[in-house]
Amino acid sequence: MWSGDQLDLDAYLERIGYEGDGGREPRADLRTLKEVHRAHTGALTFENLDVLLGRPVELDVKAVEDKLVRGSRGGYCYEQNSLLAAALERIGFEVSGRGARNRTRGDDLRPVTHAVLVATVEGEPWLCDAGFGYQGPREPVPLARPGAEVAQGGWTYRVRAEEDGVLALSLLRGGVWRDLYAFSPQRYHPVDYVLLNHYSSTHPRSAFVGQVVVQHPGDAARTRRALVGRELTRLHPDGRVERQDVGSGELLSVLDREFGIRLSERDAAELVRIQQAGD
């Protein structure tokens, strides 16, 4: 389903810095699932820069591989999780997609615009998501035990069961559980993400159109970082939030220093020009 047979798995594993514990080869078990998920989220930055530069976001495996693996770039949820799904499928996991509603922007009902994955290991489903930016989980979260708290370094997650089979992922911040998103049992396929990707990359009301969105969850116990528009946010495990204004003259240095993104000279100049136009 995810065209895992077309993925250069060795190149992918090298890109994410995968080092199996004890040098073991990846296999379809929970240990590998956690190791690959953790390595992927640690190495690949969440970013929408191609959308801002007016380029189409392609989701076929070779295009995603060229950009995120060989091109040393990042991507947003459809790219990140399409790549992760292909890699997990190639390793031997059973992987299916889900569509999620973002709940980080208040109580309004949001459309389904976020792509997540469910990987099955020994009959047990695990939520896998390498594409929710700085608040997303670094490792898979169990779905068979709703309400169970899962500590990932200084960050704690849980999945709560709601009506009609809906599951909601929450993050504990400053002693308060905050919903990140919710998803139904309905399976999504790669072609469904093509449609959602079109909306997210072109619709004027999409959060990814017209502004820089670059995020990284950091290491397990470290500060998480997000640049949205001109505001750089640092989120600490204890719930503290620091905010800093980033002018167009600082943009490229912030992308490099905070997120490890270095653009070509042409792309860098165009991105600064776009940012300056909004100053």
C-alpha positions as CSV (number, residue, x, y, z in Angstrom):
1,M,0.0,0.0,0.0
2,W,2.8,2.5,0.9
3,S,5.2,1.5,-1.9
4,G,7.7,0.3,0.6
5,D,9.3,-1.8,-2.1
6,Q,10.4,1.3,-3.9
7,L,12.2,2.9,-0.9
8,D,15.9,2.8,-0.5
9,L,15.7,1.5,3.1
10,D,19.5,1.7,3.7
11,A,19.6,5.4,2.6
12,Y,16.6,6.1,4.8
13,L,18.1,4.5,7.9
14,E,21.4,6.3,7.3
15,R,19.5,9.6,6.9
16,I,17.7,9.2,10.3
17,G,20.9,7.9,12.0
18,Y,19.3,4.6,12.9
19,E,21.5,2.4,15.0
20,G,19.8,-0.7,16.2
21,D,20.6,-1.5,19.8
22,G,23.6,-3.8,19.6
23,G,23.9,-3.4,15.9
24,R,20.8,-5.5,15.2
25,E,19.1,-5.4,11.9
26,P,15.6,-3.8,11.8
27,R,12.7,-6.3,12.1
28,A,9.0,-6.1,12.5
29,D,9.0,-6.0,16.3
30,L,8.1,-3.3,18.9
31,R,11.8,-2.6,19.7
32,T,12.5,-1.7,16.1
33,L,9.3,0.3,15.8
34,K,10.3,2.5,18.7
35,E,13.9,2.8,17.5
36,V,12.9,3.8,14.0
37,H,10.2,6.2,15.1
38,R,12.5,7.9,17.6
39,A,15.3,8.2,15.1
40,H,13.0,9.6,12.4
41,T,11.4,12.3,14.6
42,G,14.9,13.2,15.9
43,A,16.4,13.7,12.5
44,L,13.8,15.1,10.2
45,T,12.4,18.6,10.7
46,F,8.7,19.4,10.2
47,E,8.5,22.3,7.7
48,N,6.3,23.8,5.0
49,L,8.9,25.8,3.0
50,D,8.1,24.3,-0.4
51,V,4.5,25.5,0.1
52,L,5.7,29.0,0.9
53,L,8.0,28.9,-2.1
54,G,5.0,28.0,-4.4
55,R,6.1,24.5,-5.2
56,P,3.8,21.4,-5.4
57,V,4.2,18.9,-2.5
58,E,4.5,15.5,-4.1
59,L,3.7,12.4,-2.0
60,D,4.9,9.5,-4.1
61,V,7.7,7.6,-2.4
62,K,10.5,8.6,-4.8
63,A,9.6,12.3,-4.6
64,V,9.5,12.2,-0.8
65,E,12.7,10.2,-0.7
66,D,14.5,12.6,-3.0
67,K,13.5,15.6,-0.8
68,L,13.7,14.2,2.8
69,V,16.3,11.6,2.5
70,R,18.7,12.6,-0.4
71,G,17.9,16.3,-0.3
72,S,18.4,16.6,3.5
73,R,15.1,18.6,3.9
74,G,12.1,18.2,6.1
75,G,8.4,18.1,5.3
76,Y,5.0,18.3,6.8
77,C,2.7,15.5,8.0
78,Y,1.8,13.9,4.6
79,E,5.4,13.7,3.6
80,Q,6.8,12.6,6.9
81,N,4.3,9.9,7.6
82,S,4.2,8.7,4.0
83,L,8.0,8.2,4.3
84,L,7.7,6.5,7.7
85,A,4.9,4.3,6.4
86,A,7.0,3.1,3.4
87,A,9.9,2.4,5.7
88,L,7.9,0.4,8.2
89,E,6.1,-1.5,5.4
90,R,9.5,-2.3,3.9
91,I,10.7,-3.6,7.3
92,G,7.6,-5.8,7.5
93,F,5.1,-4.0,9.7
94,E,1.4,-3.9,8.9
95,V,0.7,-0.1,8.6
96,S,-2.6,1.7,8.0
97,G,-3.5,5.4,7.8
98,R,-5.9,7.6,9.8
99,G,-7.2,11.1,9.3
100,A,-7.1,13.4,12.4
101,R,-8.7,16.6,13.5
102,N,-6.4,19.2,15.1
103,R,-7.5,20.2,18.6
104,T,-4.7,22.6,19.5
105,R,-6.5,25.7,18.2
106,G,-9.5,26.0,20.5
107,D,-12.9,24.3,20.8
108,D,-14.0,24.8,17.2
109,L,-14.6,21.7,15.2
110,R,-11.7,21.5,12.7
111,P,-11.7,19.5,9.4
112,V,-9.7,16.3,9.0
113,T,-6.3,17.6,7.8
114,H,-3.7,15.7,9.7
115,A,-2.3,12.3,8.6
116,V,-1.3,9.7,11.2
117,L,-0.4,6.0,11.1
118,V,-1.3,2.9,13.0
119,A,1.2,0.1,13.0
120,T,0.3,-3.4,14.3
121,V,2.8,-5.4,16.3
122,E,1.8,-8.9,17.5
123,G,-1.8,-8.0,17.2
124,E,-1.6,-4.7,19.1
125,P,-2.1,-1.3,17.4
126,W,0.3,1.5,18.0
127,L,-0.1,5.2,17.0
128,C,2.8,6.3,14.9
129,D,3.2,10.0,14.0
130,A,6.3,11.7,12.7
131,G,4.4,14.7,11.4
132,F,2.8,16.7,14.2
133,G,5.7,19.1,14.7
134,Y,7.1,20.1,18.1
135,Q,4.3,18.7,20.2
136,G,4.1,15.3,18.6
137,P,5.3,12.1,20.2
138,R,8.9,11.0,19.7
139,E,7.9,7.3,20.0
140,P,4.8,5.2,19.2
141,V,1.8,5.4,21.6
142,P,-0.2,2.3,22.5
143,L,-3.8,2.3,21.4
144,A,-5.0,-0.9,23.0
145,R,-4.9,0.6,26.5
146,P,-6.9,3.9,26.4
147,G,-6.1,6.2,29.3
148,A,-2.6,4.7,30.0
149,E,0.0,7.4,30.5
150,V,3.2,7.0,28.4
151,A,6.3,8.9,29.5
152,Q,8.7,9.9,26.7
153,G,11.6,11.6,28.5
154,G,10.2,14.8,30.0
155,W,7.0,14.5,28.1
156,T,3.9,12.4,28.8
157,Y,1.1,11.4,26.4
158,R,-2.1,9.4,26.7
159,V,-4.9,8.3,24.3
160,R,-8.4,8.8,25.5
161,A,-11.4,6.9,24.1
162,E,-14.5,9.0,23.0
163,E,-17.8,8.1,21.4
164,D,-18.1,6.2,18.1
165,G,-14.6,4.8,18.4
166,V,-12.9,8.2,18.3
167,L,-9.5,8.3,20.0
168,A,-7.9,11.6,21.2
169,L,-4.1,12.0,21.8
170,S,-3.3,14.3,24.7
171,L,0.0,15.9,25.9
172,L,0.6,16.7,29.6
173,R,1.9,20.3,29.8
174,G,2.3,22.2,33.1
175,G,0.1,19.7,34.9
176,V,-2.8,20.0,32.4
177,W,-3.8,17.5,29.8
178,R,-4.2,19.2,26.4
179,D,-5.7,17.5,23.4
180,L,-3.5,17.5,20.3
181,Y,-5.8,15.8,17.8
182,A,-8.5,13.1,17.5
183,F,-9.1,10.4,14.9
184,S,-11.7,7.8,14.0
185,P,-11.2,4.1,13.2
186,Q,-11.8,4.7,9.5
187,R,-8.7,3.7,7.5
188,Y,-7.1,6.2,5.2
189,H,-5.1,5.3,2.1
190,P,-2.3,7.1,0.3
191,V,-4.8,8.5,-2.3
192,D,-6.8,10.1,0.6
193,Y,-3.7,12.0,1.7
194,V,-3.2,13.3,-1.8
195,L,-6.6,15.1,-1.4
196,L,-5.8,16.4,2.1
197,N,-2.4,17.5,0.9
198,H,-3.9,19.6,-1.9
199,Y,-6.1,21.5,0.6
200,S,-3.2,22.0,3.1
201,S,-0.8,23.2,0.4
202,T,-3.1,25.5,-1.6
203,H,-6.2,26.6,0.2
204,P,-6.0,30.2,1.4
205,R,-7.4,29.2,4.8
206,S,-4.8,26.5,5.4
207,A,-2.3,27.3,8.2
208,F,0.5,26.3,5.9
209,V,-0.2,28.8,3.2
210,G,1.4,32.3,3.5
211,Q,3.6,31.8,6.5
212,V,6.7,29.9,7.6
213,V,5.9,26.8,9.7
214,V,9.0,25.0,11.0
215,Q,9.0,22.8,14.1
216,H,11.1,20.1,15.8
217,P,10.3,18.0,18.9
218,G,14.0,17.8,20.0
219,D,15.4,15.1,22.1
220,A,13.3,13.3,24.7
221,A,14.0,15.6,27.6
222,R,14.9,18.8,25.8
223,T,13.1,22.0,24.8
224,R,10.9,21.8,21.8
225,R,11.0,24.5,19.2
226,A,8.5,26.0,16.6
227,L,8.8,28.9,14.2
228,V,5.4,30.0,13.0
229,G,5.3,33.2,11.0
230,R,7.7,35.5,12.8
231,E,7.4,33.9,16.2
232,L,9.9,31.4,17.6
233,T,8.5,29.4,20.5
234,R,10.4,27.2,22.9
235,L,8.3,24.8,24.9
236,H,9.9,23.3,28.0
237,P,9.0,20.0,29.6
238,D,7.8,21.8,32.8
239,G,5.2,23.7,30.7
240,R,7.2,27.0,30.4
241,V,6.9,28.8,27.1
242,E,9.3,31.3,25.7
243,R,8.5,33.4,22.7
244,Q,10.9,35.5,20.5
245,D,10.2,37.7,17.5
246,V,12.2,36.7,14.4
247,G,12.8,39.4,11.7
248,S,13.4,38.6,8.1
249,G,17.1,39.4,8.6
250,E,17.4,36.6,11.2
251,L,15.3,34.0,9.4
252,L,18.1,32.0,7.7
253,S,20.3,31.9,10.8
254,V,17.3,30.7,12.9
255,L,16.5,28.0,10.4
256,D,20.1,26.8,10.5
257,R,20.7,27.2,14.3
258,E,17.4,26.0,15.7
259,F,16.3,23.5,13.0
260,G,19.3,22.5,11.0
261,I,17.8,23.7,7.7
262,R,20.1,25.1,5.1
263,L,18.6,26.2,1.8
264,S,20.2,26.7,-1.6
265,E,21.2,30.3,-2.2
266,R,18.3,30.8,-4.6
267,D,15.7,29.4,-2.2
268,A,17.1,31.3,0.7
269,A,16.9,34.6,-1.1
270,E,13.3,33.9,-2.2
271,L,12.3,32.9,1.3
272,V,13.7,36.1,2.8
273,R,12.0,38.2,0.0
274,I,8.7,36.6,0.9
275,Q,9.2,37.2,4.6
276,Q,10.3,40.8,4.0
277,A,7.1,41.4,1.9
278,G,5.1,40.6,5.0
279,D,7.1,42.9,7.4
